[in-house]
Amino acid sequence: MGLVQIMSSISDLTIRLLKTSLLIRGAIAKGKLYHKQPVIFGPAYLDAYSSEVNIAKFPRCIKS
């Protein structure tokens, strides 16, 4: 799945949630990531988290 499809899916989800009065915010980052329930870590996770906290202060989705 390419970036265009991922962003399109996020856009569709955002619109569907907005129609139910739910606002979301988040960030997507490209890079290395380790994920095994319940642990997530790696530079991509830290970049996405930092962008979500510092840049996406209002409901929106961004690519960091």
C-alpha positions, 0 to 999 in steps of 0.5 A: 500500500503506497503513501497515497492510499494510506493518506486517502484511507486516513482522510476517509476515516477522518471524514467518517469520524467527523460525521459522528462528531469525533475529532482526531489528530495524529502524525505519520512518520517513515522509519524503523519501528518495533511493534509487539503488543504492548511495546512500540518503540523506534525512531519512527514512533518518536518522530510521529509522537513528537510531531503529533504533540508539537505540530498537530495541536489541533484536530488534524492528521499530518505527515512528519 
